């Protein structure tokens, strides 16, 4: 009953925030801003002598004024979109909030494909195109919208919609673009946590990739949750727990699961309730199988691991947001073989290894890289067994790629 009461209160607050009077004040505010940003008009000429010109084309002046405004409807719509964008920034994240019909609706992008996106609007979804004026230029990203984005949508009355604006993101999980490495591609927007899925066997646990995901979560202010699947393949569960002990010691939550036997599924289900969770991990580790086990109604493709490479075959080909439980959402992403840490400087890496960074102040050199310098306190801690060798090896490998 508490959840239903909270939902009604949340829906009522959304509706009240977009009532006619607040909307009118917001639009007036934007109009005033637009007016102040205009360039001053030049002084009108009073010495026109049309008879002195043989050819009207000889007129040499800038046509900066129009007697009748062009696209008045478009201008008014732009003003309303700007007003609603400002007003919506303070609203909680949701799966679609109704706005006055003449101004459009607020929704959440649940799938993106070839310049189109599917948007959740309350209890329904709508296929939408993107307004031509929307651009990813100067954002540092290559894509205008991503799954999880809150957007403002106008319907065309025949079953389609147009995304007029993308509202500010509170988080964005991104990776370097394949062709333009200086830019990033947003994979998931507005997630609360990152579920890092690995497998104990088939494919084997890869600590370096696990650490890359942890760094990405920290840089994007996402709560990390480590899930090691296929625990049924472990000869000794105690050995698996020992391998993950360094992460537990740092405070990272760790779940051991088996989608095949159901081990740990209940704990996983509880961790996903009421949150927007992005999933990350190699293909074949069982992300889709875990989701299907945690919520049997989900229609997800699952596949086996390639015998020749020991890696998973891609079964998830597109990023998609799926409802989970009553108030949760999961974003199933394609298996990412190489997860980059774009723009991370070499000297910043140590700060994402708190277990190593704790010994760094005792190093002989202030700019010690903790790799080859003499009198390095971090290396001494590794030799003494105070720091996990696996974690230190991971640090070195990632350092070489930056």
C-alpha positions in Angstrom: 0.0 0.0 0.0 2.9 2.3 0.7 4.2 2.0 -2.8 0.8 2.7 -4.3 0.4 5.8 -2.1 3.9 7.0 -3.1 3.0 6.4 -6.8 -0.2 8.5 -6.5 1.6 11.3 -4.7 4.4 11.3 -7.3 1.9 11.4 -10.2 -0.1 14.2 -8.5 3.1 16.2 -8.0 4.0 15.8 -11.7 0.5 17.0 -12.7 0.6 20.0 -10.4 4.0 21.1 -11.6 2.7 21.4 -15.2 -0.7 23.1 -14.5 -1.6 26.0 -16.7 -0.4 28.9 -14.4 3.1 27.6 -13.8 3.4 26.8 -17.5 2.4 30.3 -18.4 5.0 31.9 -16.1 7.7 29.6 -17.4 6.9 30.5 -21.0 6.9 34.2 -20.2 10.4 33.7 -18.6 11.8 32.1 -21.7 10.2 34.8 -24.0 12.0 37.4 -21.9 15.3 35.6 -22.2 14.9 35.3 -25.9 14.1 39.0 -26.2 17.2 40.0 -24.2 19.4 37.8 -26.4 18.3 39.5 -29.6 20.8 41.7 -31.5 19.8 45.4 -31.7 18.0 46.5 -34.8 19.7 49.0 -37.1 18.2 52.4 -37.7 15.6 52.4 -40.4 16.6 54.2 -43.6 14.4 57.1 -44.6 16.1 58.1 -47.9 14.6 55.4 -50.2 14.4 56.5 -53.8 13.0 53.6 -55.8 12.9 55.6 -59.1 16.7 56.1 -58.9 17.4 52.4 -59.4 17.1 50.7 -62.8 17.3 47.2 -61.4 15.8 46.1 -58.0 18.7 43.7 -57.7 21.0 46.7 -57.2 19.6 47.0 -53.7 22.4 46.2 -51.3 21.0 45.6 -47.8 20.5 42.7 -45.4 16.9 41.5 -45.1 16.9 41.1 -41.4 13.3 42.0 -40.8 10.1 40.3 -42.0 6.6 41.9 -42.1 5.0 38.6 -41.2 6.9 36.1 -39.0 7.8 32.8 -40.7 7.0 29.7 -38.8 5.1 31.3 -36.0 3.7 28.0 -34.9 7.3 26.6 -34.8 8.5 29.6 -32.8 5.8 29.1 -30.2 6.5 25.4 -30.0 10.2 26.1 -29.5 9.4 28.5 -26.6 7.2 26.0 -25.0 9.8 23.2 -25.3 12.4 25.5 -23.7 10.1 26.3 -20.9 9.1 22.7 -20.2 12.8 21.6 -20.4 13.6 24.0 -17.5 10.6 23.0 -15.5 11.2 19.3 -16.0 14.8 19.4 -14.8 13.5 19.4 -11.2 11.1 16.5 -11.7 12.0 12.9 -10.5 12.9 10.3 -13.1 9.9 8.4 -14.4 8.5 6.4 -17.3 6.5 9.2 -18.8 4.7 12.2 -17.4 1.6 13.8 -19.0 1.9 17.4 -20.0 -0.8 19.6 -21.5 -1.7 18.1 -24.9 -0.7 21.2 -26.8 2.8 21.1 -25.4 3.6 17.4 -25.7 4.6 14.8 -23.2 7.6 13.8 -21.2 8.7 10.2 -21.7 11.7 7.9 -21.4 13.6 6.4 -24.4 13.6 2.6 -24.1 15.1 1.7 -27.4 17.2 3.4 -30.1 17.6 2.2 -33.7 18.7 3.9 -37.0 17.7 7.5 -36.1 14.4 6.4 -34.5 13.6 5.7 -30.9 10.8 4.0 -28.9 9.6 6.2 -26.0 7.6 5.0 -23.0 4.7 7.4 -22.3 3.0 6.3 -19.2 1.5 2.8 -19.9 2.2 2.9 -23.7 5.1 3.2 -26.1 5.4 5.4 -29.2 7.9 5.2 -32.1 9.5 8.6 -32.6 11.7 10.4 -35.0 14.2 13.2 -33.9 13.7 16.9 -34.5 16.2 17.9 -37.2 17.5 20.7 -35.0 18.7 18.3 -32.4 22.4 17.8 -32.6 25.2 16.0 -30.7 27.7 18.7 -31.7 29.7 20.3 -28.8 28.4 17.6 -26.4 31.4 15.3 -26.6 29.1 12.5 -27.7 28.2 11.0 -31.1 24.6 10.2 -30.4 21.8 12.6 -29.7 19.6 10.3 -27.7 20.4 7.1 -25.7 18.3 4.5 -23.9 17.3 6.0 -20.5 17.1 9.6 -21.8 14.1 11.7 -20.6 12.7 13.5 -23.6 9.8 15.8 -24.6 7.6 14.3 -27.3 4.9 15.7 -29.6 2.5 13.3 -31.3 1.5 13.6 -34.9 -1.9 12.1 -34.4 -1.3 9.1 -36.7 0.7 6.9 -34.3 4.1 8.5 -34.5 5.9 11.2 -32.5 8.8 13.7 -32.7 11.4 14.1 -30.0 11.6 17.8 -29.5 14.1 18.0 -26.7 16.4 15.8 -24.6 16.3 16.7 -20.9 19.5 17.0 -18.9 21.1 13.7 -17.8 22.0 12.9 -14.2 24.3 10.1 -15.3 25.7 8.7 -18.6 27.6 5.5 -19.1 29.6 5.9 -22.3 32.4 4.3 -24.3 34.8 5.7 -27.0 33.2 5.8 -30.4 34.4 3.1 -32.8 35.4 5.5 -35.6 36.0 8.8 -33.7 37.9 7.8 -30.6 38.1 11.4 -29.3 34.3 11.3 -28.9 32.1 9.0 -26.8 28.9 7.1 -27.5 26.4 7.1 -24.7 25.3 3.6 -24.0 22.9 4.2 -21.1 21.6 7.5 -19.6 20.1 8.2 -16.1 20.9 4.8 -14.6 21.2 4.4 -10.8 23.6 1.5 -10.7 25.8 -0.7 -12.8 25.5 -4.5 -12.5 28.8 -5.9 -13.5 28.2 -9.5 -14.6 31.2 -11.9 -14.9 31.4 -15.7 -15.1 33.5 -17.9 -13.0 34.1 -20.2 -15.9 33.1 -20.3 -19.6 34.3 -17.6 -20.2 36.7 -17.3 -17.3 36.8 -14.4 -14.8 38.7 -11.4 -16.2 39.8 -9.1 -13.4 41.1 -6.4 -15.7 37.7 -6.0 -17.4 36.0 -6.1 -14.0 38.2 -3.2 -12.8 37.5 -1.3 -15.9 33.8 -1.5 -15.2 34.3 -0.4 -11.6 36.3 2.6 -12.8 33.6 3.5 -15.3 30.9 3.3 -12.6 32.9 5.6 -10.3 33.5 8.1 -13.0 29.9 8.2 -13.9 28.6 8.3 -10.3 26.9 4.9 -10.6 26.7 2.4 -7.7 28.6 -0.7 -8.7 27.3 -4.2 -8.0 29.5 -7.2 -8.9 27.7 -10.4 -9.9 29.7 -13.6 -10.7 27.5 -16.0 -12.5 27.9 -19.7 -13.4 29.0 -20.5 -9.9 27.7 -24.0 -10.5 30.9 -24.5 -12.6 33.2 -23.8 -9.7 35.0 -26.9 -8.2 35.2 -25.1 -4.9 33.0 -22.1 -4.0 35.4 -21.1 -1.3 38.1 -20.5 -4.0 35.7 -18.2 -5.8 34.9 -16.3 -2.6 38.7 -15.9 -1.9 39.3 -14.5 -5.4 36.6 -11.9 -4.8 37.6 -11.0 -1.2 39.7 -8.0 -2.3 36.6 -6.4 -3.8 34.5 -7.2 -0.7 37.2 -5.7 1.5 36.8 -2.4 -0.5 33.1 -2.4 0.2 31.9 -3.5 -3.3 28.7 -5.6 -3.0 29.4 -9.1 -4.5 26.7 -11.6 -5.5 27.4 -15.2 -6.5 24.7 -16.6 -8.8 23.8 -19.5 -11.1 21.1 -18.9 -13.7 21.0 -22.6 -14.2 20.4 -23.8 -10.6 18.8 -20.6 -9.2 21.6 -20.0 -6.7 21.6 -16.4 -5.6 18.8 -15.3 -7.8 16.6 -14.0 -5.0 19.4 -11.8 -3.7 19.9 -10.5 -7.3 16.2 -9.8 -7.7 16.1 -7.8 -4.5 19.1 -5.7 -5.6 17.3 -4.7 -8.8 14.0 -3.7 -7.4 13.1 0.0 -7.6 16.2 1.1 -9.5 17.3 1.7 -13.0 20.1 -0.8 -13.5 22.5 -1.0 -16.4 24.1 -4.4 -17.1 27.6 -4.7 -18.3 29.8 -7.8 -19.1 31.2 -9.9 -21.9 28.9 -11.9 -24.1 28.4 -15.4 -22.8 28.6 -14.5 -19.1 24.8 -15.0 -18.8 23.3 -11.5 -18.5 20.2 -12.3 -20.4 19.8 -15.7 -18.6 20.1 -14.0 -15.2 17.4 -11.5 -16.1 15.1 -14.3 -17.3 15.7 -16.2 -14.1 15.1 -13.2 -11.9 11.9 -12.3 -13.8 10.6 -15.2 -15.9 8.3 -13.2 -18.0 11.1 -11.3 -19.8 11.5 -12.3 -23.5 15.3 -12.3 -23.9 17.6 -14.2 -26.3 20.1 -16.5 -24.7 23.0 -18.3 -26.3 26.0 -20.6 -25.6 29.7 -19.9 -25.5 31.8 -20.5 -28.6 33.9 -23.7 -28.2 36.7 -22.3 -30.4 37.2 -19.0 -28.7 35.8 -19.6 -25.2 33.9 -16.4 -25.5 30.2 -15.7 -25.8 28.3 -15.3 -29.0 26.4 -12.0 -29.0 22.7 -12.6 -28.2 21.9 -9.0 -27.3 22.4 -6.8 -30.3 20.7 -3.6 -29.2 20.5 -1.6 -26.0 17.0 -1.9 -24.5 15.3 -0.8 -21.3 13.0 -3.4 -19.8 10.6 -3.1 -16.8 11.6 -5.1 -13.8 9.2 -5.7 -11.0 6.9 -2.9 -10.0 9.2 0.1 -10.0 12.5 -1.1 -11.5 14.1 -1.1 -14.9 17.0 -3.0 -16.3 19.0 -2.0 -19.4 20.4 -5.0 -21.2 23.4 -4.0 -23.3 25.4 -5.8 -26.0 28.5 -7.6 -24.7 31.3 -5.1 -24.9 34.6 -6.8 -25.7 36.8 -3.7 -25.1 35.7 -1.2 -22.6 37.7 2.0 -22.9 38.3 4.7 -20.2 38.2 7.7 -22.5 40.1 10.8 -21.3 41.4 9.2 -18.1 44.9 10.4 -17.4 47.6 7.9 -16.4 48.3 9.8 -13.1 44.6 9.6 -12.3 44.4 5.8 -12.5 45.8 5.2 -9.0 42.9 7.1 -7.4 40.5 4.4 -8.7 42.5 1.7 -6.9 42.0 2.8 -3.2 43.8 -0.4 -2.0 46.9 0.6 -3.9 46.6 4.4 -3.3 46.7 3.9 0.4 50.4 3.1 0.2 51.3 5.7 -2.5 52.1 8.6 -0.1 55.1 6.6 1.2 56.7 6.3 -2.3 60.1 8.0 -2.7 59.0 10.0 -5.8 55.8 12.2 -5.8 55.2 11.3 -9.4 55.7 7.6 -8.9 53.8 5.4 -11.4 54.2 2.4 -9.1 55.5 0.3 -11.9 59.3 0.5 -12.2 60.5 3.3 -9.8 62.9 2.4 -6.9 61.6 2.6 -3.3 58.0 2.3 -4.4 55.8 1.7 -1.4 53.0 0.2 -3.5 55.3 -2.5 -5.0 56.6 -3.2 -1.5 53.0 -3.7 -0.3 52.4 -6.2 -3.1 55.5 -8.2 -2.2 54.5 -8.2 1.4 51.1 -9.5 0.6 49.3 -6.4 1.8 47.8 -5.8 -1.6 46.2 -8.3 -4.0 48.6 -9.3 -6.8 45.6 -9.6 -9.1 44.6 -6.0 -8.5 48.1 -4.8 -9.0 48.5 -6.7 -12.3 45.2 -5.2 -13.4 46.5 -1.7 -12.6 49.6 -2.2 -14.7 47.7 -3.6 -17.7 45.2 -0.7 -17.7 48.0 1.8 -17.2 49.6 0.6 -20.4 46.4 1.3 -22.4 45.9 4.9 -21.3 
